[in-house]
Amino acid sequence: MAAASLRLGGTWGDKLELLRLFACHGGLLSFGNGVELKSIGTRFEGAPRLHYRDTGPDGILVTELLVEEDYKALRALQLQPKVILDIGANIGLGSFFMKSLYPAARVIGFEPSRAEGEVLARNYAAWSACEWLPVAVGDQDGVNLRFAVHPDKTGGQHLATEDEADGWNYVTVPVRRIDALVDEGRFPLPDLVKIDVEGAEVAVLTGFGRYVDAPAAYIMETHSPVLHGQCLTLLQDKGYRVAADSPRGAGARILCMIKTA
């Protein structure tokens, strides 16, 4: 944790704030009321400031994505992406990690949850060439679907099914296909795609349509062994090979696929 604070924080005050966040995550200190938005300076040109809420869920995400580096497989790839899609961007920590590696890249983040999107928008406003689209991504286009959000969770938002556990709230969100957005000229074909959509991975890939083999690489969290196998087969059939495949816990895995020459 101390090494991550030194690596990420811009000033000594920023490094100490990160140490406080990690101490809260470890149970040594208490988080704030969850309303206050924290901000630190960073050492990265493409993402010089980072905003997050002083809550346990955001603390978990900072630890997973910036300390444990869920997407560290990208470090080993010889990529210089110009356009990155962050599908399931949440508050932007995955985007932050990718901007730390590829500061000149344009990032389009998709996050239909308004609460997370407001923090994401603050982060993107502080970074270069980033845009938030407040829509879900799937295999349908131009429809509105129920989206489950939890008042006490930062992660886990998902397209709702009929039978949901107690505690979830529901909002209606627009769903778009990636191929339709590309055809509309909203953004060019991406070079790198990150996906974390809580079980909708196959629907997202299906929504790429004829462009599914355009990116040089995908990195995604798959949320069950069945979904993992489906994503693996779909992308292998389109000419991708496994660059990394590691357990994430509770049946989830981090899968990185790179297009073969």
BELPE-V39538 format. One record per backbone hydrogen bond with DSSP energy under -1.0 kcal/mol. NH is the residue of the N-H (numbers start at 1). CO is the residue of the C=O. Records with the same first field share a line. If there is no record, write none. Layout:
NH = CO + CO
This chain:
5 = 1
6 = 2
7 = 3
8 = 4
9 = 5
10 = 41
15 = 11
16 = 12
17 = 13
18 = 14
19 = 15
20 = 16
21 = 17
22 = 18
23 = 19
24 = 20
25 = 21
26 = 22
27 = 24
28 = 23
29 = 23
38 = 52
40 = 50
42 = 48
43 = 8
50 = 40
52 = 38
54 = 36
55 = 53
59 = 55
60 = 56
61 = 57
62 = 58
63 = 59
64 = 60
65 = 61
66 = 62
67 = 63
68 = 63
70 = 64
72 = 69
74 = 71
75 = 72
76 = 73
77 = 74
79 = 77
84 = 106
85 = 192
86 = 108
87 = 194
88 = 110
89 = 110
92 = 89
96 = 92
97 = 93
98 = 94
99 = 95
100 = 96
101 = 97
102 = 98
105 = 102
106 = 82
107 = 129
108 = 84
109 = 131
110 = 86
111 = 133
117 = 113
118 = 114
120 = 116
121 = 117
122 = 118
123 = 119
124 = 120
125 = 121
128 = 46
131 = 107
133 = 109
135 = 133
136 = 174
138 = 176
142 = 175
145 = 173
147 = 171
148 = 158
149 = 169
153 = 150
158 = 148
160 = 146
169 = 149
171 = 147
173 = 145
175 = 143
176 = 136
179 = 207
181 = 177
182 = 178
183 = 179
184 = 180
185 = 182
186 = 181
191 = 83
192 = 83
193 = 217
194 = 85
195 = 219
196 = 87
204 = 200
205 = 201
206 = 202
207 = 203
208 = 205
209 = 206
211 = 208
212 = 209
214 = 211
216 = 191
217 = 191
218 = 257
219 = 193
220 = 255
221 = 195
222 = 253
228 = 224
229 = 225
230 = 226
231 = 227
232 = 228
233 = 229
234 = 230
235 = 231
236 = 232
237 = 233
239 = 236
240 = 235
241 = 258
243 = 256
244 = 256
246 = 254
248 = 252
249 = 252
252 = 249
253 = 222
254 = 246
255 = 220
256 = 244
257 = 218
258 = 241
259 = 216
260 = 239
